[in-house]
Amino acid sequence: MRSERERWATAGPRSREAVRPWTGGGLLAIVLGVSANLLLTFAPDVVPAWVAVAVVVCTSATLVLMAVAVLVQRLRRTSDAEAAATRALQEAEDTRRELRGVVSAGKERVRGAEFSEILLGARERLIIHGVGMSAVSREVDLIRTAALGGLEIHLVMVDPRWLRRTRGMAGVLARYYDNPYILGQVEKSHRDIAAMAREVNAECAEERVRVHTYRAISPFGATIAEPGTPEVKGVIEFHVTGRLPRRIRLVVEYYQDDARDRSLVSQIIDAISDLSGYNFSAASLERSRDAEQTP
């Protein structure tokens, strides 16, 4: 025979209705009371008058008590539901606070979908940061469409001329990504992205797309919409290289910063700002230090 635990696991926990059978009995009492009242109304001589009065009083009292009980039960259920919703919101906020704005972890198989979602969801400003930017250069048509729609786009990538002149760093980058052709790919990506930026800016008669370059090796990439606002949202990708290369992808959104408790997305924006020389959290961009810019 099965133990009590096995029977519970098979049947599952009982609902509140199952452990409170009086509600079903109450409905039965209501039906009987209404039937008795109807019987006494249409056949008043069946029982003595005092019995009829007693039946009417008792059934009426039962109906009132059952109505009050049902009302109290519904109010209690509503209160429990509101309390559960409040607890769920608080738990979600506590989780966001604990994770500093990280809302989920991305996967390699949805990498392109995540990039497109952030790009298409941006309304004012978008930052696309990376190293080789080969995957981004294949999406220039999507970027062009977003920019022509009014989006301000900033692409921040490693300076290919610096890599070409600094052979040692090019070798480090090739070993880091386990790709001996990385330098050529960076140069091609830069040409394609810069050409797209020139075409869009000429068509719009303003600088909608800006290409920033930096002279360093960045171990992460990021696509961030609406930096410096409560609507900020993005995907951050950390590269793990070696025998089994991996990409660690985090989806992040707004989290209220303070002096000692910075959100992950704020710190990433600060790092990109340091690399490019522009403060991407500011309402209008101003050059903060000498940083090579590619027209």
N, C-alpha and C positions, 0 to 999 in steps of 0.2 A: 504493500500500500504506500501511496505517496505521503510524504511528510507535509506538515502544514505550510512550510516555506515553499515546497514545490507546487502545492495547490494555489498558493497566492501568486507565484510567478506565472502560472498558467492562466489563471483567471484575471490577474491584475487587481489593483486596489479597487475597493468598492467606492462608488460615487456617493455624494451626499444624499441623493435621493434614495439610494439603496439602504443607507443606514438610518433613514428617517421615513419609515413606512406610514407614519401617521398622516402624511399628506395625501396618500391614496385613500386611506380610511376617511379622511375629512371630506373628500369628494363624494364618497359613498354616503356619508351622513347628510351632505347637502342634497343629494338626489332623493334619499328617503324622506328628508324633511319636506322638500318641495312636493313630493308625491302625497305625503300625509296631509299637507295643507290643501292640496287640490281635492283630495278625497273628502275632507271635512267640508270643503266649500260646496261641492256638488252633491254630497250625501250627508247632510248635517244630522240626520236622525240615526246614524249607525251607532254612535256611542253617546253617553250622557253629555250634557252641556259642559259640566265641570271638567270632564276628561278631554273634551275638545279644546277647551281653553288652555288646559295644561299642556296639551300637545303643541298647540300653536305657540305658546310662550317658550316652550323648550326648544322647538325647532327654530324659532326666530333667534333665540339666544345662541344656538349652535351656529346658525348662519353668520351672525355678527362676529362670534369668536373666530370662526374659520376665515372670514374675510380679513380680520385684523391679523391673524397668523400668517396668511398668504402675503399680505402687505409687508409685514415685518420681515418675512423671509426674502422677498424681492429686494427690499431696501438693504438687507444684509448682503445679498449677492452683489448688488450694485456697489456697495461700499467696499466689499472684498475685491471686486474687479478694479475699482479705482486705486485701491491700495497696491494691488499687484502691478498695475501700469506705472504707478509712481516709483515702486521699487525697481522695476525694469529700467526706467529712465535713469534712475540714480546709479544703478549698476553699470549701465552703458557709459555714463559720464565718468564714473570711477575708473572704468577700464581705459577710457580715452586718456584720463589724467595719468594713470599708471604707465601707459605706453607712450605718453607724450605726443598724442595725435595720430599714432599709427592705428589704422582701422582694419587693415587686412594685409595679408602677404600674397603677392602675385605669384604667378607660375609662368614658366617659360612658354608654355603652349598658348597663353593668352597675351603674350608680349605685345604683338601688333594691335590687338583689340584694346588693350589698356592705353597705348599711346594715342590711338584714334579717339578714344572716349575723352581723354583729357583735352586733346586738341579741339575737337568739335564742341566740347562743353565750355571752352573759354569764351569770354565776352569782351574783355578789355586788353589784357596783356598775358603773354605766354613766354615762358623761358624753356628752351630746349638745350640741355647741357650734355656734353659727352666728350669723347676723345677722338676716335676715328670717324664717328658719325656716318658710317657706311649705311646702316639701316635707315637713318633719317634721310640721307640723300636719295634713297629710293622712294621717299614719300614727298618729294618736292611739289608734285601736283596738288596733293592734299593741303600742304602748307601754303601754296600759292592761292588756292581757293579761299582758305581761311583769312589770309591777309587781305585779299581783294574785298572780302566781306566786312572789313573794318578792324580786324584784330591786329594788335601790335605784337610782333613776334621778335624775340631775341634768340639767336643761335650762338652758343658759346662752345668753342672747340679748340683743341690744341693747334698751335701755329705750325703749319707744315714747313714753312721756311726755316723756322727755328730747329725743327727736327732734322731737316736736310743739312743745316750747317753744323748741328751738334750730333755727330755720328754716334757718339756714346749713348746719348739719350734715345736715339732711334733704335739702337741695339737693345737697350733696356725694355723699350716698349714692345719690340718684336718678341723678346723672351717672355715678357709679362703675359702677352696674349697668345703666346705659342704660335706666332704667325710671322714668317720671314718677309711677307709682302705687305706688312702693315703700313710702311711709309708710303708706298705707292697708293694704297687705298685711301690714306688720309689726304693725300694731295688731290686725288680724283674727287673725293667727297667735298673737299673745300671748293674746288672749281665749280662743281655742279650747284652747290648751295649758294656760292657768291653770284653765279650767273642768274639763278632764280631771283635772288634778292635785288639785283640791278633791274631785272625786267619788271618786277612788281613795283618797285619804287618809281621807275620811270612811268609806268602806266597810271599809278596813283598820284603822281606829282608830289609825293611826300615820302618820308622814310618809314614805311610800314614794317619792313624787315631789316634787321640789323645783324651783321655777323661780327661777333667779337672773338678774338683769339687770345690765348694765354700761353705762357712759356713755362710749363710744368707738366707733371704726370698726375692725372687725376684718377683715383681708383673707383670712381662712381660716375653714373650718368643720372640725369633727372629730366622729367618733363613736368613743369609746374605751371598751373593756371592761376591767375589773379594773385600774384605774390604781394605781400604787405597788406592784405585785406582779410576780413573774416570769411570770405568766400574761397580762400586759397585751398587748392587741392592738387595732388600730383602723385606721380609714381617715381620712386627712387630705386636705382639699381646699383648694387654693389657687386663688383667683379671679384670672384675667387678663382685664381688661376693655379696652374700646376698640372699634376698628373690627371686630376679629374676636375676640369674647369667647371665652375658653377656661376650662376647669377642669382643673387639674393634680391628679391623685388619686394618693396614695401609700398602700399598705398597709404597716403597720409592726407590729413586735412587740418583745418584750423584748430588750434589749441591755445588757450589764453596764457601767454607768457608772463613771467615776472623775472626779476633780476637773477634769481637763483634757480629757476625752473623753466628752461627753454624747450620749446617743442622741437622735434626732429626737423620738420620742414623749415622752421626759422633758421636753424643752424646750417642746413644745406643751402638755403638762399644766401646766408652770410658768406659761406665758403665760395659760392659761385660769384658773388659780388667781389670778393677779394681777388679771385682769379681774373675777372674781367676788368676790374677797376671802376665798376659802376655799382651804385647802390640800388638793387632791384626791389627793395622794400619801399623806396621813396615814391611819392606820387609822380614826380618828374625826374628823369634820370640826369645825374650830374657826374661828371668824371671825377673820381676821388683820388686817383693817382695815375702815374704814367703806365699805360697799358696799350700795346699795339693793337690798332683797330684796322680791320680789312674793309675797304670800301665795297 
